[in-house]
Amino acid sequence: MGTFLLRLFSQPHQPFFLLGSLNAVVLMLLFIPAMRGLLAVDVMRLHGYGMIFLVFSNFFYGFSYTTFPRFSAQPPIESRRWMRVWLLNFLAALSFYVSIPLPEAFYVTTVLTALSFASTLRIFLPIYAQAPEPRQDQYWIIVAYGMGALSNLLYLLAAVPCESCRSGVFHAYAVETGIWLYLLFLPMLVAFRMVPFFSRVQGYVRGRGFYRVLILLLLSHVIVSQVVPKGLFAVDLAAALWLTRELLRMDLPFPSPDPLLWGLHLAMFWLPLGFFVGAVAEFFDAWFGVGSLHLPLHLLALGFVTTIFIAFATRVTLGHGGVPMYIDRMGKAIFLLTQAVVLGRIVLSLAAMSGHLFPWFDIAASFWILLFALWLFRYGKILIRGPQQL
């Protein structure tokens, strides 16, 4: 057991990626009966909070604890420090599952998650302070983690029983902040730094105002969605046009013969496409009442975030696992399956418009489970084993 733990915790990405993948499978297995009314649980909290903080946060931490000190030209973070954060995340996941039969345990989840964010910011801020210029990437990554911490706090406030409190407002802003200013913002920061680098793109330089425009668009989405929902499509259409311009300037070499690259490129293409299709869906929803079952969000959360983190996680796992940076047939199938997950969710929304939620929901959810189960089957042993030299 001692050797197993030594290998598993030899590098930060290993336990975080493993925990995030396991949570991805377990949460969807719970979400399926919950949607059918077979599980007495707050369905929106199970899906929203669980996906943001139990699944994607662990992938964010695994990647950030590996790369943030490298971005900053600083030595690796001591293992004892990030292991405490992993333990907080693990306990947060356990308490979240306990909150299904015992709702009061959700308070414990939010407190543990808050401690996880606080510990991470406490680690990252001194690294940022010591980093040489330029350090805009590090600054905005810290801002994104701060937005995640804010979203978690709003979830806690929304859960507090109070007749005079506007818990619905807290919950709405918790969801919007967690999705647009954390779940999407953080991987977009990483993607626009790392994808051109991995692709060996020559001549692409982000403008000085890139990050400000990006967060302004995402912040506008959060505010407009709550204040003037009929104008939301215009915000996302502006985001789609701006992101299209950036990708054209980047001039990614697509298609690439390297599956690790075309997986990253597919994710980048989903950014403007997701915002554009989302704008169309939001227009018809707000002005004509044609609901799309949160399709705009899922196009970005699945098309961009899931695709890019499967690609990043695979690259980091192989690169730090002491094995050749090679994608076999199963690895290629996993990248293709990410797109099947997106298409399955699109079909679900189209079916829901005509009143046929099932069995399309079960099919879309099964694609998600299969994706992470296959990824764990193919790369989980590398995560557990650690570098070959151990």
C-alpha positions as CSV (number, residue, x, y, z in Angstrom):
1,M,0.0,0.0,0.0
2,G,2.9,2.4,0.8
3,T,4.4,1.9,-2.6
4,F,1.0,2.4,-4.3
5,L,0.5,5.7,-2.5
6,L,4.0,6.8,-3.2
7,R,3.5,6.2,-6.9
8,L,0.0,7.8,-7.0
9,F,1.1,10.9,-5.2
10,S,4.5,11.3,-6.9
11,Q,3.1,14.1,-9.2
12,P,0.2,16.5,-8.7
13,H,-1.7,15.6,-11.9
14,Q,-2.0,11.9,-11.0
15,P,-4.4,12.0,-8.0
16,F,-6.3,15.0,-9.2
17,F,-7.0,13.6,-12.7
18,L,-8.0,10.3,-11.2
19,L,-10.4,11.8,-8.7
20,G,-12.0,14.1,-11.4
21,S,-12.5,11.1,-13.7
22,L,-14.0,8.9,-11.1
23,N,-16.4,11.8,-10.0
24,A,-17.4,12.3,-13.7
25,V,-18.6,8.6,-13.9
26,V,-20.2,8.5,-10.5
27,L,-22.1,11.8,-10.8
28,M,-23.6,10.9,-14.2
29,L,-24.6,7.4,-12.8
30,L,-26.5,9.3,-10.1
31,F,-27.8,12.0,-12.5
32,I,-29.6,9.4,-14.7
33,P,-32.0,8.1,-12.0
34,A,-32.3,11.6,-10.5
35,M,-33.6,12.9,-13.8
36,R,-36.2,10.1,-13.9
37,G,-37.4,11.0,-10.4
38,L,-35.9,7.8,-8.9
39,L,-33.5,9.6,-6.6
40,A,-34.7,12.2,-4.1
41,V,-32.1,14.9,-4.7
42,D,-31.7,18.5,-5.8
43,V,-31.1,17.6,-9.5
44,M,-29.6,21.0,-10.4
45,R,-27.2,21.0,-7.5
46,L,-26.2,17.4,-8.2
47,H,-25.4,18.2,-11.8
48,G,-24.2,21.8,-11.7
49,Y,-22.2,21.9,-8.5
50,G,-21.0,18.4,-8.9
51,M,-19.7,18.9,-12.5
52,I,-18.1,22.3,-11.7
53,F,-16.4,21.5,-8.4
54,L,-16.0,17.7,-8.2
55,V,-15.1,17.0,-11.8
56,F,-13.6,20.0,-13.7
57,S,-12.0,21.6,-10.6
58,N,-9.9,18.5,-10.1
59,F,-8.7,18.6,-13.7
60,F,-8.0,22.3,-13.2
61,Y,-6.0,21.6,-10.1
62,G,-4.1,18.7,-11.6
63,F,-3.0,20.8,-14.6
64,S,-2.4,24.1,-12.6
65,Y,-0.2,22.5,-9.9
66,T,1.9,21.0,-12.7
67,T,2.2,24.0,-14.9
68,F,1.7,27.2,-12.8
69,P,5.2,27.1,-11.3
70,R,6.6,26.4,-14.8
71,F,4.7,29.4,-16.3
72,S,6.3,31.4,-13.5
73,A,9.9,30.1,-13.8
74,Q,9.7,28.8,-10.2
75,P,10.6,25.4,-8.7
76,P,7.8,22.7,-8.4
77,I,5.3,23.0,-5.5
78,E,6.1,20.9,-2.5
79,S,4.0,17.7,-2.6
80,R,2.8,18.1,1.0
81,R,1.1,21.4,0.0
82,W,-0.9,20.2,-3.0
83,M,-1.7,16.8,-1.2
84,R,-3.6,18.8,1.4
85,V,-5.7,20.4,-1.4
86,W,-6.3,16.9,-2.9
87,L,-7.4,15.6,0.5
88,L,-9.8,18.6,0.8
89,N,-11.3,17.8,-2.6
90,F,-11.6,14.1,-1.8
91,L,-13.4,14.9,1.5
92,A,-15.6,17.4,-0.4
93,A,-16.6,14.7,-2.9
94,L,-17.5,12.3,0.0
95,S,-19.5,14.9,1.8
96,F,-21.3,15.8,-1.4
97,Y,-22.4,12.2,-1.9
98,V,-23.5,12.0,1.7
99,S,-25.6,15.1,1.1
100,I,-27.8,13.1,-1.2
101,P,-29.5,11.3,1.7
102,L,-28.5,14.0,4.2
103,P,-28.8,17.5,2.6
104,E,-27.2,19.2,5.6
105,A,-23.9,17.7,4.6
106,F,-23.8,20.0,1.6
107,Y,-22.6,22.8,4.0
108,V,-19.6,20.7,4.8
109,T,-18.9,20.3,1.0
110,T,-18.9,24.0,0.4
111,V,-16.7,24.7,3.4
112,L,-14.2,22.0,2.3
113,T,-14.3,23.4,-1.3
114,A,-13.7,26.9,0.1
115,L,-10.7,25.7,2.0
116,S,-9.4,24.1,-1.2
117,F,-9.6,27.4,-3.1
118,A,-8.1,29.3,-0.2
119,S,-5.2,26.9,0.0
120,T,-4.6,27.1,-3.7
121,L,-4.6,30.9,-3.8
122,R,-2.3,30.9,-0.8
123,I,0.1,28.7,-2.8
124,F,-0.2,30.5,-6.1
125,L,0.0,34.1,-4.9
126,P,3.7,34.0,-3.7
127,I,4.6,32.2,-6.9
128,Y,3.0,34.9,-8.9
129,A,4.8,37.6,-6.9
130,Q,8.2,36.0,-7.6
131,A,7.6,35.4,-11.3
132,P,9.4,37.5,-13.9
133,E,7.5,39.7,-16.3
134,P,5.4,39.1,-18.3
135,R,3.0,37.4,-15.9
136,Q,-0.5,38.3,-17.2
137,D,-1.3,34.6,-17.6
138,Q,-0.6,33.9,-14.0
139,Y,-2.6,36.9,-12.8
140,W,-5.7,35.9,-14.7
141,I,-5.5,32.3,-13.7
142,I,-5.5,33.5,-10.1
143,V,-8.6,35.7,-10.9
144,A,-10.3,32.7,-12.4
145,Y,-9.7,30.7,-9.2
146,G,-11.1,33.6,-7.3
147,M,-14.3,33.5,-9.4
148,G,-14.5,29.8,-8.6
149,A,-14.2,30.6,-4.9
150,L,-16.9,33.3,-5.3
151,S,-19.3,30.8,-7.0
152,N,-18.8,28.3,-4.2
153,L,-19.6,30.9,-1.6
154,L,-22.8,31.9,-3.5
155,Y,-23.8,28.2,-3.5
156,L,-23.4,28.1,0.2
157,L,-25.5,31.3,0.7
158,A,-28.2,29.9,-1.6
159,A,-28.4,26.7,0.6
160,V,-28.9,28.6,3.8
161,P,-32.6,28.5,4.8
162,C,-33.8,32.1,5.2
163,E,-37.3,33.4,4.5
164,S,-36.1,37.0,3.9
165,C,-33.1,36.0,1.9
166,R,-33.2,35.9,-1.9
167,S,-31.7,32.4,-2.2
168,G,-32.9,32.1,-5.8
169,V,-30.7,35.1,-6.7
170,F,-27.7,33.6,-4.9
171,H,-28.2,30.3,-6.7
172,A,-28.6,31.9,-10.1
173,Y,-25.4,33.9,-9.8
174,A,-23.6,30.9,-8.2
175,V,-24.4,28.9,-11.4
176,E,-23.6,31.7,-13.8
177,T,-20.4,32.8,-12.1
178,G,-19.2,29.2,-11.7
179,I,-19.8,28.3,-15.3
180,W,-18.8,31.5,-17.3
181,L,-16.2,33.0,-15.0
182,Y,-14.6,29.8,-13.8
183,L,-15.5,26.7,-15.7
184,L,-15.0,28.4,-19.1
185,F,-12.7,31.3,-18.3
186,L,-9.9,29.2,-16.7
187,P,-9.5,26.7,-19.6
188,M,-9.7,29.5,-22.1
189,L,-6.8,31.2,-20.4
190,V,-4.7,28.0,-20.6
191,A,-5.8,27.2,-24.1
192,F,-4.8,30.5,-25.7
193,R,-1.4,30.1,-24.1
194,M,-0.7,26.4,-24.6
195,V,-2.4,25.5,-27.9
196,P,-0.4,27.9,-30.1
197,F,2.8,26.7,-28.2
198,F,2.1,23.0,-28.8
199,S,1.1,23.7,-32.4
200,R,4.3,25.7,-33.1
201,V,2.3,28.6,-34.4
202,Q,4.5,31.3,-35.7
203,G,3.7,35.0,-35.4
204,Y,0.6,34.8,-33.2
205,V,0.6,37.2,-30.3
206,R,-2.4,37.9,-28.1
207,G,-3.3,41.6,-28.0
208,R,-2.6,43.6,-24.9
209,G,-6.3,43.8,-24.2
210,F,-7.0,40.1,-24.9
211,Y,-7.7,39.1,-21.3
212,R,-9.8,42.2,-20.6
213,V,-12.0,41.7,-23.6
214,L,-12.4,38.0,-22.7
215,I,-13.5,38.5,-19.1
216,L,-15.7,41.5,-20.2
217,L,-17.6,39.3,-22.6
218,L,-18.0,36.5,-20.0
219,L,-19.0,38.9,-17.3
220,S,-21.5,40.5,-19.6
221,H,-23.0,37.1,-20.2
222,V,-23.4,36.6,-16.5
223,I,-25.1,40.0,-15.9
224,V,-27.2,40.2,-19.0
225,S,-28.5,36.6,-18.5
226,Q,-30.0,37.8,-15.2
227,V,-30.9,41.4,-16.0
228,V,-31.9,41.5,-19.7
229,P,-32.1,37.9,-20.9
230,K,-33.6,38.9,-24.2
231,G,-30.3,40.6,-25.1
232,L,-28.1,37.7,-24.2
233,F,-27.9,36.4,-27.7
234,A,-26.1,39.7,-28.7
235,V,-23.4,39.2,-26.1
236,D,-22.7,35.6,-27.2
237,L,-22.8,36.6,-30.9
238,A,-20.1,39.3,-30.2
239,A,-18.1,36.6,-28.4
240,A,-18.4,34.3,-31.3
241,L,-17.2,37.0,-33.8
242,W,-14.3,38.0,-31.6
243,L,-13.1,34.4,-31.0
244,T,-13.4,33.7,-34.7
245,R,-11.1,36.6,-35.4
246,E,-8.6,35.3,-32.8
247,L,-8.6,31.8,-34.3
248,L,-8.1,33.2,-37.8
249,R,-5.1,35.2,-36.5
250,M,-3.8,32.1,-34.8
251,D,-4.0,30.1,-38.1
252,L,-3.8,26.6,-36.5
253,P,-2.4,23.9,-38.8
254,F,-5.6,21.9,-39.0
255,P,-5.9,19.0,-39.8
256,S,-2.8,17.8,-38.1
257,P,-1.5,14.2,-38.3
258,D,-0.9,14.3,-34.6
259,P,-4.0,13.2,-32.7
260,L,-2.9,15.2,-29.6
261,L,-2.9,18.3,-31.7
262,W,-6.2,17.8,-33.6
263,G,-7.9,17.1,-30.3
264,L,-6.7,20.5,-29.0
265,H,-7.7,22.1,-32.3
266,L,-11.2,20.6,-32.3
267,A,-11.7,22.1,-28.8
268,M,-10.6,25.6,-30.0
269,F,-13.0,25.5,-33.0
270,W,-15.9,24.7,-30.6
271,L,-15.3,28.1,-28.9
272,P,-16.7,30.4,-31.6
273,L,-19.0,27.7,-32.9
274,G,-20.5,27.1,-29.5
275,F,-21.0,30.8,-28.8
276,F,-22.6,31.3,-32.3
277,V,-25.0,28.3,-32.1
278,G,-25.6,29.4,-28.5
279,A,-26.6,32.9,-29.6
280,V,-29.1,31.5,-32.1
281,A,-30.6,29.2,-29.5
282,E,-30.8,32.0,-27.0
283,F,-32.5,34.3,-29.5
284,F,-35.3,31.8,-30.2
285,D,-35.6,30.9,-26.6
286,A,-35.9,34.5,-25.4
287,W,-38.0,35.9,-28.2
288,F,-40.1,32.9,-29.3
289,G,-40.1,30.6,-26.3
290,V,-38.3,27.8,-28.1
291,G,-36.3,26.2,-25.2
292,S,-33.1,24.2,-26.0
293,L,-32.5,22.5,-22.6
294,H,-29.4,24.6,-21.9
295,L,-27.8,23.8,-25.3
296,P,-25.5,26.9,-25.4
297,L,-23.9,26.0,-22.1
298,H,-23.3,22.3,-23.1
299,L,-21.9,23.1,-26.5
300,L,-19.1,25.0,-24.7
301,A,-18.8,22.8,-21.6
302,L,-18.6,19.6,-23.7
303,G,-17.3,20.8,-27.1
304,F,-14.6,23.1,-25.6
305,V,-13.9,22.3,-22.0
306,T,-14.3,18.5,-22.0
307,T,-12.5,18.1,-25.3
308,I,-9.6,20.3,-24.4
309,F,-9.1,18.7,-21.0
310,I,-9.3,15.2,-22.3
311,A,-6.5,16.3,-24.7
312,F,-4.5,18.1,-22.1
313,A,-4.9,15.4,-19.5
314,T,-3.8,12.8,-22.0
315,R,-0.8,14.8,-23.0
316,V,0.2,15.5,-19.4
317,T,-0.4,11.9,-18.3
318,L,1.8,10.6,-21.2
319,G,4.5,13.3,-20.9
320,H,4.9,12.9,-17.2
321,G,4.4,9.2,-17.0
322,G,7.7,8.2,-18.6
323,V,6.0,6.6,-21.6
324,P,6.2,7.6,-25.4
325,M,4.0,10.5,-26.4
326,Y,2.0,8.2,-28.7
327,I,-1.7,7.9,-29.3
328,D,-2.9,4.4,-30.2
329,R,-6.2,3.4,-31.7
330,M,-8.0,3.5,-28.3
331,G,-6.6,7.0,-27.7
332,K,-7.9,8.2,-31.1
333,A,-11.3,6.6,-30.4
334,I,-11.4,8.5,-27.1
335,F,-10.8,11.8,-28.9
336,L,-13.6,11.0,-31.4
337,L,-15.9,9.9,-28.5
338,T,-15.6,13.5,-27.1
339,Q,-17.3,14.7,-30.2
340,A,-19.9,11.9,-29.9
341,V,-20.7,13.3,-26.5
342,V,-21.3,16.7,-27.9
343,L,-23.4,15.4,-30.8
344,G,-25.4,13.3,-28.4
345,R,-26.2,16.4,-26.3
346,I,-27.2,18.3,-29.4
347,V,-29.6,15.5,-30.4
348,L,-31.0,15.5,-26.8
349,S,-31.8,19.2,-27.0
350,L,-33.5,18.7,-30.4
351,A,-35.5,15.8,-29.1
352,A,-36.5,17.7,-25.9
353,M,-37.9,20.5,-28.1
354,S,-40.4,18.0,-29.5
355,G,-41.1,16.6,-26.0
356,H,-39.1,13.5,-26.2
357,L,-36.5,13.7,-23.4
358,F,-36.1,10.0,-23.0
359,P,-34.4,7.8,-24.1
360,W,-32.2,10.5,-25.7
361,F,-31.1,11.7,-22.3
362,D,-30.0,8.2,-21.3
363,I,-28.0,7.9,-24.6
364,A,-26.3,11.2,-24.1
365,A,-25.4,10.5,-20.5
366,S,-24.1,7.0,-21.4
367,F,-21.7,8.6,-24.0
368,W,-20.3,10.7,-21.1
369,I,-19.9,7.7,-18.8
370,L,-18.3,5.7,-21.6
371,L,-15.8,8.6,-22.4
372,F,-14.4,8.8,-18.9
373,A,-14.6,5.1,-18.3
374,L,-12.5,4.5,-21.4
375,W,-10.1,7.2,-20.6
376,L,-9.6,5.7,-17.1
377,F,-9.2,2.2,-18.6
378,R,-6.6,3.5,-21.1
379,Y,-4.6,6.0,-19.0
380,G,-5.6,5.3,-15.4
381,K,-2.8,2.7,-15.0
382,I,-0.3,5.4,-16.0
383,L,-1.7,7.8,-13.4
384,I,-1.6,5.1,-10.7
385,R,1.8,3.8,-11.6
386,G,3.5,7.2,-11.9
387,P,6.8,7.7,-13.7
388,Q,8.4,4.5,-14.8
389,Q,11.6,5.2,-12.9
390,L,9.8,4.9,-9.6
